């Protein structure tokens, strides 16, 4: 089996899921859109693997170590995100922050419980790949705490555990970003009051994201010490715009065709150049 086929399906699935990050959906709406998509593609991948197999042990290891975990990580993450959003308390910012911090500690506990396999995952070790990522491999005396989806022909000792690590790390980053944003927004409220907001961004918010990244990458604020998240939140507050998360917006920009990756910045440059040319009679 050519792993390029499953990688292509993975990228297509991730592109569709990225669209949900830019949409304002309820937890139920998001799950209703994401899970059928993920489950359908996983079923197609499973059938392909069982029907065709792999040309070599190396190809099999690569698939079960690097490809299959990413498919299942999306499935796990969507459930984690749904639970997080539905269980988030309706209360003060302090209550919400405490809830996020408690969820973060739970993720760290998961990493500690699975200390050995997580270290193997983090360090990109390969010594046990023949045991961990080959189907029907003989077990060794290193404990594995769980084996999910033990479908013959589509499971190895460690692929699902790796999927969990990917999902938990993504959830960890999401929680850290939410906590950071709450602190940043609190600081911004001290600087910019609602009465001072006079301008509203009416263009596409992805254009404002391009500006934010341009400001950040050229170090224009606080001698280059302002984070891109701080710039995103400040511009969003000033222009009454919901820009989205910096990481997701960067993914959207980077996945564009190369000639249009900085579409709005190019339009701004051309507009300024035209104004100068008109004034100079060129």
C-alpha positions in Angstrom: 0.0 0.0 0.0 1.3 3.5 -0.9 1.3 5.6 2.3 1.0 8.7 0.1 -2.7 7.8 -0.5 -3.5 7.8 3.2 -1.4 11.0 3.8 -3.4 12.7 1.0 -6.6 11.7 2.7 -5.2 12.9 6.0 -4.4 16.3 4.6 -7.8 16.6 3.0 -9.5 15.7 6.2 -7.4 18.2 8.2 -8.2 21.0 5.7 -12.0 20.3 6.2 -11.6 20.3 9.9 -9.7 23.6 9.9 -12.7 25.3 8.4 -14.6 24.5 11.7 -12.0 26.4 13.7 -13.0 29.6 11.9 -16.7 29.0 12.4 -18.7 30.0 15.4 -20.4 26.6 16.2 -21.9 25.2 19.3 -20.2 22.1 20.8 -22.9 19.9 19.4 -22.8 21.4 15.9 -19.0 21.0 15.8 -19.2 17.4 16.8 -22.1 16.7 14.3 -19.9 18.0 11.5 -16.5 16.6 12.6 -17.1 13.1 13.8 -18.9 11.7 10.7 -16.1 13.1 8.5 -13.4 11.6 10.7 -15.1 8.2 11.1 -15.9 7.9 7.3 -12.2 8.5 6.4 -10.9 6.2 9.1 -13.2 3.5 7.7 -11.8 4.0 4.2 -8.2 3.9 5.5 -8.9 0.8 7.6 -10.4 -1.0 4.6 -7.4 0.0 2.4 -4.9 -1.3 5.0 -6.6 -4.6 5.5 -7.2 -5.3 1.8 -3.8 -4.2 0.5 -1.3 -4.4 3.3 2.2 -3.0 3.1 5.2 -3.6 0.8 7.7 -3.8 3.7 8.0 -3.7 7.5 9.4 -0.2 7.2 6.2 1.0 5.4 4.1 -0.7 8.0 6.0 0.9 10.9 5.8 4.3 9.2 2.0 4.1 8.8 1.2 2.9 12.3 3.7 5.3 13.9 3.1 8.4 11.9 -0.1 8.2 9.9 -2.8 6.2 11.7 -2.2 8.0 15.1 -2.9 11.4 13.4 -6.3 10.1 12.1 -7.3 8.9 15.5 -5.9 11.9 17.3 -8.5 14.1 15.5 -11.2 11.8 16.7 -9.9 11.9 20.3 -9.4 15.6 20.2 -12.9 16.4 19.0 -14.3 14.5 21.9 -11.9 16.2 24.4 -12.9 19.6 23.0 -16.6 18.8 23.2 -16.3 17.7 26.8 -14.2 20.8 27.6 -16.7 23.2 26.0 -19.8 21.6 27.5 -18.3 21.3 31.0 -16.8 24.8 31.1 -18.5 26.7 34.0 -20.7 29.7 33.5 -19.3 32.0 36.0 -16.5 34.5 36.7 -13.3 34.6 34.7 -11.5 33.3 37.8 -13.8 30.2 37.8 -13.2 29.6 34.1 -9.5 30.0 34.5 -9.5 27.5 37.5 -11.4 25.0 35.4 -8.9 25.3 32.5 -6.0 24.9 34.9 -7.6 21.7 36.5 -8.0 20.3 33.0 -4.4 21.1 32.2 -3.2 19.2 35.3 -5.3 16.2 34.2 -3.4 16.1 30.9 -0.1 16.3 32.7 -1.2 13.3 34.9 -1.9 11.3 31.7 1.7 12.0 30.5 3.1 10.9 33.9 1.0 7.7 34.0 2.3 6.8 30.5 5.9 8.0 31.3 7.8 5.4 29.3 5.8 5.4 26.0 5.5 9.2 26.2 9.2 9.6 26.5 9.5 7.2 23.5 7.1 9.4 21.6 8.7 12.7 22.6 12.3 11.6 21.8 11.3 10.1 18.4 13.0 6.9 19.5 13.1 3.9 17.1 14.6 1.0 19.0 11.2 -0.6 19.8 9.5 0.1 16.5 9.5 -3.5 15.5 7.5 -4.3 18.6 5.3 -1.2 18.9 4.3 -0.7 15.3 4.2 -4.1 13.6 1.0 -6.0 13.6 1.1 -9.3 15.4 4.5 -8.5 16.9 5.5 -10.5 20.0 5.0 -8.5 23.2 7.9 -7.6 25.5 8.2 -7.0 29.2 7.5 -3.2 28.9 4.0 -2.4 30.2 1.4 -1.0 27.8 -1.6 0.2 29.8 -4.2 0.0 27.0 -4.9 -1.3 23.5 -7.9 0.3 21.9 -9.5 -0.8 18.6 -7.9 -4.3 18.5 -9.2 -5.0 15.1 -7.1 -7.8 13.4 -5.1 -6.3 10.6 -5.4 -2.7 11.8 -3.9 -2.4 15.2 -0.4 -2.4 16.8 0.7 -2.2 20.4 1.3 1.5 20.5 -0.5 3.3 17.6 -3.5 4.4 19.7 -1.4 5.5 22.6 0.5 7.8 20.2 -2.8 9.1 18.9 -3.7 10.0 22.5 -0.4 11.8 23.0 -1.0 13.9 19.9 -4.6 14.8 21.0 -3.6 15.5 24.6 -0.8 17.8 23.4 -3.2 19.7 21.2 -5.6 20.0 24.1 -2.8 21.2 26.3 -1.8 23.9 23.8 -5.5 24.9 23.5 -5.8 25.3 27.2 -2.6 27.2 27.6 -3.7 29.6 24.8 -7.1 30.1 26.5 -5.5 30.8 29.9 -3.0 33.2 28.2 -5.8 34.9 26.3 -7.7 35.5 29.4 -4.7 37.2 31.0 -4.0 39.3 27.9 -7.7 40.4 27.6 -7.6 41.4 31.2 -4.5 43.5 30.5 -6.1 45.0 27.4 -9.2 46.1 29.3 -7.0 48.1 31.6 -5.6 50.0 28.5 -8.5 50.2 26.1 -12.0 50.9 27.5 -15.1 50.2 25.5 -15.8 53.9 25.2 -12.6 54.4 23.3 -13.3 51.8 20.6 -14.5 53.9 17.6 -13.4 51.8 14.7 -14.7 48.5 13.5 -13.0 46.1 11.1 -15.5 45.3 8.3 -13.1 43.4 5.9 -12.3 39.7 6.0 -10.8 38.8 9.4 -8.1 36.7 7.7 -6.8 40.1 6.3 -6.4 41.4 9.8 -4.6 38.2 10.7 -2.1 38.9 7.9 -1.5 42.3 9.3 -1.0 40.9 12.8 1.6 38.5 11.5 3.4 41.2 9.5 3.6 43.3 12.6 4.9 40.4 14.7 7.4 39.1 12.3 8.9 42.5 11.7 9.1 43.3 15.5 7.2 46.5 15.4 5.7 46.4 18.9 7.5 46.5 22.3 10.9 46.2 20.5 9.8 42.9 19.0 8.9 41.4 22.4 5.1 41.3 21.9 3.8 37.8 21.2 1.6 37.2 18.1 -1.3 36.2 20.4 -1.1 39.6 22.2 -1.1 41.4 18.8 -4.1 39.3 17.6 -6.1 40.1 20.8 -5.2 43.8 20.8 -6.1 44.3 17.1 -9.3 42.3 17.7 -10.2 44.5 20.7 -9.4 47.7 18.9 -11.3 46.9 15.7 -14.1 44.9 17.4 -13.2 41.8 15.3 -13.0 38.1 16.1 -9.8 37.1 14.4 -9.6 33.6 15.7 -6.5 31.9 17.1 -3.0 32.8 15.8 -2.0 29.2 15.2 -5.1 28.3 13.2 -4.9 31.5 11.1 -1.3 30.8 10.3 -2.2 27.3 9.1 -4.9 28.8 6.9 -2.4 31.3 5.4 0.4 28.7 4.9 -1.9 26.3 3.1 -2.7 28.8 0.4 -1.2 28.6 -3.0 2.3 30.1 -2.9 1.5 33.0 -5.1 -1.4 34.1 -2.9 -0.1 33.3 0.6 0.2 37.1 1.5 -2.8 38.1 -0.6 -4.0 41.0 1.5 -0.5 42.4 2.2 0.2 42.3 -1.5 -3.1 44.2 -2.2 -2.1 46.9 0.4 1.3 47.3 -1.2 -0.2 47.6 -4.6 -2.8 50.1 -3.4 -0.1 52.3 -1.8 2.1 52.1 -4.8 -0.8 53.1 -7.1 -1.5 56.1 -4.9 2.1 57.2 -5.1 2.3 56.7 -8.8 -0.9 58.7 -9.3 0.4 61.6 -7.2 3.7 61.6 -9.1 1.9 61.4 -12.4 3.5 58.1 -13.4 
